[in-house]
Amino acid sequence: MTENLFPILRDRYPEFFSSASLREIRCLPGWLDLIDELCRTLKNHLDTHHELPPIEVRQVKEKFGGLRFYYSGGDAVCRDAVNLAQERSLSTCEVCGQIGTLGGEEWARVRCADHINWSPSVDR
Ligand SMILES: [Zn+2]
């Protein structure tokens, strides 16, 4: 049920997702567009600023309901882009990418009205 985002992102941005320690993207597919847009922004920035240290993604996951994007390299512009994406995840349904709100009884998750009671078939 839960789509694996890692091969998708690694295919699109091999320069970011080639770290040997990175094996999975631990969030649901609703955030794929968000992460994709972030990576595109980072790539465009690095492509025009060759002096910057390359970006290497360490870990991408959901934590306390929000996206966490850990990486090394880049500069302040990259940090701002990552912060913006992490903020936007808090109003983006992790299941489908529609507008959602942070809520939940046992633990916080961002869900739209359609997925308010949705849970992955395989527990994480
Ligand atoms: Zn949804």
Backbone and ligand atoms as CSV (ligand in chain L), in Angstrom:
chain,resi,resn,atom,element,x,y,z
A,1,MET,N,N,0.831,-1.196,0.000
A,1,MET,CA,C,0.000,0.000,0.000
A,1,MET,C,C,0.873,1.255,0.000
A,2,THR,N,N,1.787,1.325,0.924
A,2,THR,CA,C,2.627,2.521,1.008
A,2,THR,C,C,3.697,2.493,-0.086
A,3,GLU,N,N,3.613,3.459,-0.953
A,3,GLU,CA,C,4.535,3.552,-2.062
A,3,GLU,C,C,5.927,3.958,-1.555
A,4,ASN,N,N,6.916,3.340,-2.101
A,4,ASN,CA,C,8.276,3.667,-1.700
A,4,ASN,C,C,8.791,4.844,-2.528
A,5,LEU,N,N,9.017,5.960,-1.861
A,5,LEU,CA,C,9.423,7.174,-2.567
A,5,LEU,C,C,10.909,7.195,-2.908
A,6,PHE,N,N,11.670,6.349,-2.248
A,6,PHE,CA,C,13.125,6.444,-2.384
A,6,PHE,C,C,13.619,6.237,-3.821
A,7,PRO,N,N,13.212,5.134,-4.510
A,7,PRO,CA,C,13.696,4.958,-5.880
A,7,PRO,C,C,13.252,6.067,-6.818
A,8,ILE,N,N,12.057,6.621,-6.571
A,8,ILE,CA,C,11.547,7.707,-7.416
A,8,ILE,C,C,12.458,8.927,-7.298
A,9,LEU,N,N,12.748,9.305,-6.052
A,9,LEU,CA,C,13.565,10.497,-5.826
A,9,LEU,C,C,15.017,10.277,-6.239
A,10,ARG,N,N,15.508,9.061,-6.022
A,10,ARG,CA,C,16.898,8.774,-6.397
A,10,ARG,C,C,17.071,8.821,-7.914
A,11,ASP,N,N,16.015,8.369,-8.640
A,11,ASP,CA,C,16.074,8.442,-10.102
A,11,ASP,C,C,16.084,9.884,-10.587
A,12,ARG,N,N,15.290,10.723,-9.930
A,12,ARG,CA,C,15.171,12.114,-10.383
A,12,ARG,C,C,16.365,12.961,-9.966
A,13,TYR,N,N,16.892,12.678,-8.757
A,13,TYR,CA,C,17.984,13.500,-8.209
A,13,TYR,C,C,19.107,12.611,-7.678
A,14,PRO,N,N,19.760,11.874,-8.583
A,14,PRO,CA,C,20.795,10.932,-8.116
A,14,PRO,C,C,21.913,11.629,-7.346
A,15,GLU,N,N,22.182,12.903,-7.671
A,15,GLU,CA,C,23.273,13.611,-6.998
A,15,GLU,C,C,22.959,13.885,-5.531
A,16,PHE,N,N,21.674,13.928,-5.179
A,16,PHE,CA,C,21.290,14.190,-3.785
A,16,PHE,C,C,21.117,12.904,-2.974
A,17,PHE,N,N,20.645,11.847,-3.669
A,17,PHE,CA,C,20.193,10.657,-2.945
A,17,PHE,C,C,21.119,9.462,-3.131
A,18,SER,N,N,22.413,9.719,-3.266
A,18,SER,CA,C,23.335,8.616,-3.538
A,18,SER,C,C,24.096,8.149,-2.298
A,19,SER,N,N,23.805,8.765,-1.141
A,19,SER,CA,C,24.496,8.370,0.084
A,19,SER,C,C,24.231,6.899,0.396
A,20,ALA,N,N,25.306,6.170,0.722
A,20,ALA,CA,C,25.169,4.737,0.970
A,20,ALA,C,C,24.323,4.453,2.207
A,21,SER,N,N,24.303,5.408,3.138
A,21,SER,CA,C,23.563,5.177,4.376
A,21,SER,C,C,22.065,5.450,4.213
A,22,LEU,N,N,21.700,6.080,3.096
A,22,LEU,CA,C,20.298,6.408,2.861
A,22,LEU,C,C,19.622,5.251,2.135
A,23,ARG,N,N,18.625,4.651,2.776
A,23,ARG,CA,C,17.985,3.469,2.199
A,23,ARG,C,C,16.499,3.636,1.981
A,24,GLU,N,N,15.910,4.611,2.628
A,24,GLU,CA,C,14.463,4.768,2.495
A,24,GLU,C,C,14.058,6.196,2.793
A,25,ILE,N,N,12.873,6.546,2.298
A,25,ILE,CA,C,12.247,7.822,2.597
A,25,ILE,C,C,11.066,7.478,3.487
A,26,ARG,N,N,11.137,7.882,4.740
A,26,ARG,CA,C,10.131,7.412,5.691
A,26,ARG,C,C,8.966,8.382,5.840
A,27,CYS,N,N,8.232,8.549,4.744
A,27,CYS,CA,C,6.968,9.272,4.813
A,27,CYS,C,C,6.077,8.738,3.704
A,28,LEU,N,N,4.815,9.149,3.718
A,28,LEU,CA,C,3.847,8.639,2.755
A,28,LEU,C,C,3.887,9.441,1.452
A,29,PRO,N,N,3.310,8.883,0.371
A,29,PRO,CA,C,3.450,9.473,-0.966
A,29,PRO,C,C,2.807,10.844,-1.141
A,30,GLY,N,N,1.925,11.256,-0.200
A,30,GLY,CA,C,1.312,12.578,-0.331
A,30,GLY,C,C,2.324,13.705,-0.317
A,31,TRP,N,N,3.479,13.432,0.211
A,31,TRP,CA,C,4.513,14.474,0.271
A,31,TRP,C,C,5.513,14.407,-0.881
A,32,LEU,N,N,5.280,13.516,-1.828
A,32,LEU,CA,C,6.240,13.380,-2.932
A,32,LEU,C,C,6.413,14.697,-3.693
A,33,ASP,N,N,5.278,15.345,-4.042
A,33,ASP,CA,C,5.371,16.597,-4.801
A,33,ASP,C,C,6.129,17.667,-4.024
A,34,LEU,N,N,5.866,17.697,-2.725
A,34,LEU,CA,C,6.531,18.662,-1.841
A,34,LEU,C,C,8.051,18.445,-1.854
A,35,ILE,N,N,8.451,17.194,-1.719
A,35,ILE,CA,C,9.876,16.863,-1.706
A,35,ILE,C,C,10.489,17.085,-3.080
A,36,ASP,N,N,9.723,16.721,-4.119
A,36,ASP,CA,C,10.197,16.894,-5.490
A,36,ASP,C,C,10.444,18.368,-5.790
A,37,GLU,N,N,9.494,19.213,-5.369
A,37,GLU,CA,C,9.626,20.653,-5.602
A,37,GLU,C,C,10.833,21.210,-4.848
A,38,LEU,N,N,11.008,20.737,-3.623
A,38,LEU,CA,C,12.162,21.165,-2.829
A,38,LEU,C,C,13.465,20.781,-3.536
A,39,CYS,N,N,13.554,19.542,-3.985
A,39,CYS,CA,C,14.778,19.075,-4.645
A,39,CYS,C,C,15.048,19.850,-5.931
A,40,ARG,N,N,13.955,20.190,-6.644
A,40,ARG,CA,C,14.114,20.959,-7.878
A,40,ARG,C,C,14.677,22.335,-7.553
A,41,THR,N,N,14.160,22.948,-6.489
A,41,THR,CA,C,14.656,24.260,-6.056
A,41,THR,C,C,16.130,24.168,-5.673
A,42,LEU,N,N,16.478,23.135,-4.908
A,42,LEU,CA,C,17.871,22.964,-4.478
A,42,LEU,C,C,18.787,22.755,-5.688
A,43,LYS,N,N,18.311,21.927,-6.619
A,43,LYS,CA,C,19.121,21.617,-7.794
A,43,LYS,C,C,19.350,22.866,-8.643
A,44,ASN,N,N,18.271,23.652,-8.862
A,44,ASN,CA,C,18.407,24.882,-9.636
A,44,ASN,C,C,19.401,25.831,-8.982
A,45,HIS,N,N,19.338,25.902,-7.664
A,45,HIS,CA,C,20.232,26.799,-6.943
A,45,HIS,C,C,21.683,26.335,-7.070
A,46,LEU,N,N,21.899,25.037,-6.884
A,46,LEU,CA,C,23.267,24.512,-6.968
A,46,LEU,C,C,23.813,24.621,-8.398
A,47,ASP,N,N,22.916,24.451,-9.370
A,47,ASP,CA,C,23.350,24.519,-10.774
A,47,ASP,C,C,23.858,25.904,-11.141
A,48,THR,N,N,23.373,26.925,-10.431
A,48,THR,CA,C,23.811,28.280,-10.742
A,48,THR,C,C,24.836,28.804,-9.728
A,49,HIS,N,N,25.172,27.979,-8.739
A,49,HIS,CA,C,26.180,28.368,-7.748
A,49,HIS,C,C,27.154,27.212,-7.550
A,50,HIS,N,N,28.056,27.080,-8.485
A,50,HIS,CA,C,28.951,25.918,-8.479
A,50,HIS,C,C,29.945,25.924,-7.328
A,51,GLU,N,N,30.093,27.065,-6.670
A,51,GLU,CA,C,31.043,27.138,-5.570
A,51,GLU,C,C,30.507,26.473,-4.299
A,52,LEU,N,N,29.225,26.191,-4.261
A,52,LEU,CA,C,28.631,25.634,-3.040
A,52,LEU,C,C,28.988,24.160,-2.860
A,53,PRO,N,N,29.123,23.737,-1.585
A,53,PRO,CA,C,29.332,22.306,-1.341
A,53,PRO,C,C,28.106,21.524,-1.801
A,54,PRO,N,N,28.310,20.370,-2.428
A,54,PRO,CA,C,27.177,19.594,-2.928
A,54,PRO,C,C,26.255,19.149,-1.797
A,55,ILE,N,N,24.997,19.010,-2.126
A,55,ILE,CA,C,24.007,18.557,-1.147
A,55,ILE,C,C,23.958,17.041,-1.117
A,56,GLU,N,N,24.065,16.509,0.081
A,56,GLU,CA,C,23.892,15.074,0.256
A,56,GLU,C,C,22.782,14.855,1.277
A,57,VAL,N,N,21.718,14.192,0.839
A,57,VAL,CA,C,20.585,13.953,1.724
A,57,VAL,C,C,20.926,12.814,2.676
A,58,ARG,N,N,20.726,13.063,3.971
A,58,ARG,CA,C,21.024,12.065,5.006
A,58,ARG,C,C,19.800,11.246,5.373
A,59,GLN,N,N,18.687,11.946,5.535
A,59,GLN,CA,C,17.482,11.284,6.021
A,59,GLN,C,C,16.262,12.123,5.659
A,60,VAL,N,N,15.202,11.468,5.218
A,60,VAL,CA,C,13.934,12.141,4.985
A,60,VAL,C,C,12.863,11.320,5.673
A,61,LYS,N,N,12.120,11.970,6.562
A,61,LYS,CA,C,11.117,11.208,7.299
A,61,LYS,C,C,10.042,12.120,7.866
A,62,GLU,N,N,9.007,11.472,8.364
A,62,GLU,CA,C,7.946,12.164,9.087
A,62,GLU,C,C,8.273,12.071,10.569
A,63,LYS,N,N,8.203,13.207,11.259
A,63,LYS,CA,C,8.429,13.212,12.697
A,63,LYS,C,C,7.492,14.219,13.343
A,64,PHE,N,N,6.788,13.810,14.395
A,64,PHE,CA,C,5.788,14.649,15.057
A,64,PHE,C,C,4.804,15.240,14.047
A,65,GLY,N,N,4.515,14.488,12.996
A,65,GLY,CA,C,3.523,14.905,12.021
A,65,GLY,C,C,4.078,15.693,10.842
A,66,GLY,N,N,5.312,16.201,10.965
A,66,GLY,CA,C,5.857,17.043,9.911
A,66,GLY,C,C,7.013,16.392,9.172
A,67,LEU,N,N,7.309,16.935,7.998
A,67,LEU,CA,C,8.431,16.446,7.207
A,67,LEU,C,C,9.757,16.875,7.841
A,68,ARG,N,N,10.701,15.943,7.879
A,68,ARG,CA,C,12.071,16.277,8.278
A,68,ARG,C,C,12.987,15.913,7.130
A,69,PHE,N,N,13.806,16.876,6.716
A,69,PHE,CA,C,14.704,16.691,5.584
A,69,PHE,C,C,16.108,17.020,6.073
A,70,TYR,N,N,16.886,15.978,6.353
A,70,TYR,CA,C,18.240,16.162,6.869
A,70,TYR,C,C,19.243,16.000,5.740
A,71,TYR,N,N,20.188,16.923,5.659
A,71,TYR,CA,C,21.143,16.888,4.547
A,71,TYR,C,C,22.397,17.652,4.953
A,72,SER,N,N,23.422,17.526,4.145
A,72,SER,CA,C,24.611,18.348,4.336
A,72,SER,C,C,24.877,19.098,3.042
A,73,GLY,N,N,25.710,20.151,3.133
A,73,GLY,CA,C,26.034,20.950,1.955
A,73,GLY,C,C,25.078,22.115,1.786
A,74,GLY,N,N,25.173,22.781,0.627
A,74,GLY,CA,C,24.300,23.907,0.332
A,74,GLY,C,C,24.661,25.153,1.110
A,75,ASP,N,N,23.710,26.083,1.151
A,75,ASP,CA,C,23.941,27.352,1.848
A,75,ASP,C,C,22.644,27.812,2.502
A,76,ALA,N,N,22.589,29.094,2.878
A,76,ALA,CA,C,21.413,29.624,3.588
A,76,ALA,C,C,20.160,29.563,2.723
A,77,VAL,N,N,20.327,29.748,1.416
A,77,VAL,CA,C,19.168,29.673,0.521
A,77,VAL,C,C,18.575,28.261,0.549
A,78,CYS,N,N,19.444,27.269,0.573
A,78,CYS,CA,C,18.984,25.875,0.644
A,78,CYS,C,C,18.280,25.622,1.971
A,79,ARG,N,N,18.859,26.160,3.043
A,79,ARG,CA,C,18.231,25.982,4.364
A,79,ARG,C,C,16.827,26.573,4.379
A,80,ASP,N,N,16.674,27.775,3.785
A,80,ASP,CA,C,15.350,28.406,3.735
A,80,ASP,C,C,14.367,27.542,2.951
A,81,ALA,N,N,14.835,26.988,1.833
A,81,ALA,CA,C,13.959,26.156,0.999
A,81,ALA,C,C,13.515,24.914,1.759
A,82,VAL,N,N,14.440,24.312,2.511
A,82,VAL,CA,C,14.110,23.126,3.303
A,82,VAL,C,C,13.129,23.491,4.411
A,83,ASN,N,N,13.381,24.615,5.074
A,83,ASN,CA,C,12.467,25.050,6.141
A,83,ASN,C,C,11.057,25.293,5.607
A,84,LEU,N,N,10.987,25.905,4.432
A,84,LEU,CA,C,9.688,26.189,3.823
A,84,LEU,C,C,8.942,24.882,3.525
A,85,ALA,N,N,9.651,23.916,2.965
A,85,ALA,CA,C,9.023,22.625,2.650
A,85,ALA,C,C,8.558,21.930,3.924
A,86,GLN,N,N,9.368,22.013,4.962
A,86,GLN,CA,C,8.997,21.388,6.230
A,86,GLN,C,C,7.748,22.061,6.819
A,87,GLU,N,N,7.666,23.379,6.677
A,87,GLU,CA,C,6.470,24.095,7.143
A,87,GLU,C,C,5.248,23.710,6.324
A,88,ARG,N,N,5.442,23.642,4.999
A,88,ARG,CA,C,4.305,23.323,4.115
A,88,ARG,C,C,3.787,21.915,4.378
A,89,SER,N,N,4.648,21.016,4.823
A,89,SER,CA,C,4.202,19.643,5.091
A,89,SER,C,C,3.138,19.613,6.181
A,90,LEU,N,N,3.168,20.614,7.061
A,90,LEU,CA,C,2.213,20.648,8.171
A,90,LEU,C,C,0.788,20.966,7.727
A,91,SER,N,N,0.619,21.370,6.464
A,91,SER,CA,C,-0.732,21.573,5.942
A,91,SER,C,C,-0.948,20.761,4.664
A,92,THR,N,N,-0.152,19.707,4.479
A,92,THR,CA,C,-0.259,18.856,3.297
A,92,THR,C,C,-0.527,17.419,3.731
A,93,CYS,N,N,-1.660,16.862,3.310
A,93,CYS,CA,C,-2.012,15.489,3.687
A,93,CYS,C,C,-0.893,14.542,3.264
A,94,GLU,N,N,-0.387,13.791,4.216
A,94,GLU,CA,C,0.740,12.897,3.944
A,94,GLU,C,C,0.320,11.715,3.061
A,95,VAL,N,N,-0.987,11.465,3.011
A,95,VAL,CA,C,-1.486,10.335,2.216
A,95,VAL,C,C,-1.664,10.721,0.753
A,96,CYS,N,N,-2.263,11.905,0.497
A,96,CYS,CA,C,-2.658,12.239,-0.877
A,96,CYS,C,C,-2.141,13.572,-1.386
A,97,GLY,N,N,-1.610,14.431,-0.518
A,97,GLY,CA,C,-1.062,15.707,-0.982
A,97,GLY,C,C,-2.055,16.853,-1.012
A,98,GLN,N,N,-3.338,16.570,-0.686
A,98,GLN,CA,C,-4.318,17.661,-0.598
A,98,GLN,C,C,-4.058,18.466,0.675
A,99,ILE,N,N,-4.808,19.579,0.794
A,99,ILE,CA,C,-4.667,20.389,2.002
A,99,ILE,C,C,-5.135,19.587,3.215
A,100,GLY,N,N,-4.350,19.559,4.245
A,100,GLY,CA,C,-4.690,18.798,5.439
A,100,GLY,C,C,-4.383,19.579,6.691
A,101,THR,N,N,-4.783,19.014,7.812
A,101,THR,CA,C,-4.480,19.649,9.089
A,101,THR,C,C,-3.790,18.645,10.003
A,102,LEU,N,N,-2.994,19.189,10.888
A,102,LEU,CA,C,-2.265,18.361,11.837
A,102,LEU,C,C,-3.197,17.967,12.977
A,103,GLY,N,N,-3.322,16.680,13.196
A,103,GLY,CA,C,-4.197,16.225,14.274
A,103,GLY,C,C,-3.917,14.775,14.604
A,104,GLY,N,N,-4.857,14.134,15.284
A,104,GLY,CA,C,-4.674,12.726,15.617
A,104,GLY,C,C,-4.755,12.511,17.108
A,105,GLU,N,N,-5.223,11.328,17.464
A,105,GLU,CA,C,-5.415,11.043,18.881
A,105,GLU,C,C,-4.169,10.465,19.525
A,106,GLU,N,N,-3.623,9.432,18.888
A,106,GLU,CA,C,-2.458,8.780,19.495
A,106,GLU,C,C,-1.167,9.505,19.151
A,107,TRP,N,N,-1.067,9.918,17.882
A,107,TRP,CA,C,0.094,10.690,17.483
A,107,TRP,C,C,-0.300,11.658,16.377
A,108,ALA,N,N,0.444,12.745,16.256
A,108,ALA,CA,C,0.113,13.785,15.296
A,108,ALA,C,C,0.447,13.351,13.874
A,109,ARG,N,N,-0.498,13.589,12.966
A,109,ARG,CA,C,-0.294,13.324,11.552
A,109,ARG,C,C,-1.050,14.397,10.771
A,110,VAL,N,N,-0.557,14.727,9.573
A,110,VAL,CA,C,-1.299,15.660,8.740
A,110,VAL,C,C,-2.197,14.858,7.794
A,111,ARG,N,N,-3.495,15.109,7.894
A,111,ARG,CA,C,-4.463,14.383,7.077
A,111,ARG,C,C,-5.522,15.342,6.543
A,112,CYS,N,N,-6.013,15.074,5.333
A,112,CYS,CA,C,-7.146,15.817,4.799
A,112,CYS,C,C,-8.428,15.175,5.332
A,113,ALA,N,N,-9.578,15.764,4.980
A,113,ALA,CA,C,-10.855,15.254,5.480
A,113,ALA,C,C,-11.076,13.802,5.031
A,114,ASP,N,N,-10.629,13.468,3.820
A,114,ASP,CA,C,-10.820,12.103,3.294
A,114,ASP,C,C,-9.992,11.070,4.036
A,115,HIS,N,N,-8.871,11.463,4.567
A,115,HIS,CA,C,-7.933,10.500,5.153
A,115,HIS,C,C,-7.795,10.639,6.664
A,116,ILE,N,N,-8.766,11.296,7.260
A,116,ILE,CA,C,-8.677,11.570,8.686
A,116,ILE,C,C,-8.549,10.287,9.508
A,117,ASN,N,N,-9.202,9.222,9.022
A,117,ASN,CA,C,-9.130,7.950,9.760
A,117,ASN,C,C,-8.275,6.905,9.056
A,118,TRP,N,N,-7.524,7.341,8.065
A,118,TRP,CA,C,-6.714,6.413,7.279
A,118,TRP,C,C,-5.479,6.010,8.079
A,119,SER,N,N,-5.119,4.758,7.952
A,119,SER,CA,C,-3.848,4.350,8.546
A,119,SER,C,C,-3.186,3.332,7.626
A,120,PRO,N,N,-1.884,3.325,7.595
A,120,PRO,CA,C,-1.189,2.399,6.697
A,120,PRO,C,C,-1.474,0.951,7.101
A,121,SER,N,N,-1.592,0.084,6.114
A,121,SER,CA,C,-1.893,-1.326,6.401
A,121,SER,C,C,-0.710,-1.989,7.116
A,122,VAL,N,N,0.466,-1.528,6.776
A,122,VAL,CA,C,1.650,-2.045,7.451
A,122,VAL,C,C,2.109,-1.007,8.475
A,123,ASP,N,N,2.132,-1.368,9.709
A,123,ASP,CA,C,2.508,-0.423,10.752
A,123,ASP,C,C,3.997,-0.096,10.656
A,124,ARG,N,N,4.304,1.166,10.943
A,124,ARG,CA,C,5.701,1.561,10.828
A,124,ARG,C,C,6.400,1.475,12.162
L,1,ZN,ZN,ZN,-5.630,12.951,1.969
